[in-house]
């Protein structure tokens, strides 16, 4: 547990106690000071929780990145083996894919205007 969390819990409890004393005594200043101290304690506790959670999130992200890297390496090895086993089929697939992309990317021919009003 982080020292910010401990200090935050202590301020929170002190603020609650001070607010309660101010409420019982009918002193608005003591009650307000207790509320402020309680809010400051909660903020410090949340800051400590965030500091505690940051390394865990970093470790989880690194684990996911390693897993994705391993899966992509396995996939590329699988594709390379398929190309080696069937080079003609791979060449045919690559050619069809290139032709389809060329059809999608080409510019349409300009339309010619015909008729007596366009001459």
Secondary structure in CASP SS format (residue, H / E / C, confidence):
PFRMAT SS
TARGET T0000
AUTHOR 0000-0000-0000
METHOD secondary structure of the structure
MODEL  1
X C 1.00
X C 1.00
X H 1.00
X H 1.00
X H 1.00
X H 1.00
X H 1.00
X H 1.00
X H 1.00
X H 1.00
X H 1.00
X H 1.00
X H 1.00
X H 1.00
X H 1.00
X H 1.00
X H 1.00
X H 1.00
X H 1.00
X H 1.00
X H 1.00
X H 1.00
X H 1.00
X H 1.00
X H 1.00
X C 1.00
X C 1.00
X H 1.00
X H 1.00
X H 1.00
X H 1.00
X H 1.00
X H 1.00
X H 1.00
X H 1.00
X H 1.00
X H 1.00
X H 1.00
X H 1.00
X H 1.00
X H 1.00
X H 1.00
X H 1.00
X H 1.00
X H 1.00
X H 1.00
X H 1.00
X H 1.00
X H 1.00
X H 1.00
X H 1.00
X H 1.00
X H 1.00
X H 1.00
X H 1.00
X H 1.00
X H 1.00
X H 1.00
X H 1.00
X H 1.00
X H 1.00
X H 1.00
X H 1.00
X H 1.00
X H 1.00
X H 1.00
X H 1.00
X H 1.00
X H 1.00
X H 1.00
X H 1.00
X H 1.00
X H 1.00
X H 1.00
X H 1.00
X H 1.00
X H 1.00
X H 1.00
X H 1.00
X H 1.00
X H 1.00
X H 1.00
X H 1.00
X H 1.00
X H 1.00
X C 1.00
X H 1.00
X H 1.00
X H 1.00
X H 1.00
X H 1.00
X H 1.00
X H 1.00
X H 1.00
X H 1.00
X H 1.00
X H 1.00
X H 1.00
X H 1.00
X H 1.00
X H 1.00
X H 1.00
X H 1.00
X H 1.00
X H 1.00
X C 1.00
X C 1.00
X C 1.00
X C 1.00
X C 1.00
X C 1.00
X C 1.00
X C 1.00
X C 1.00
X C 1.00
X C 1.00
X C 1.00
X C 1.00
X C 1.00
END
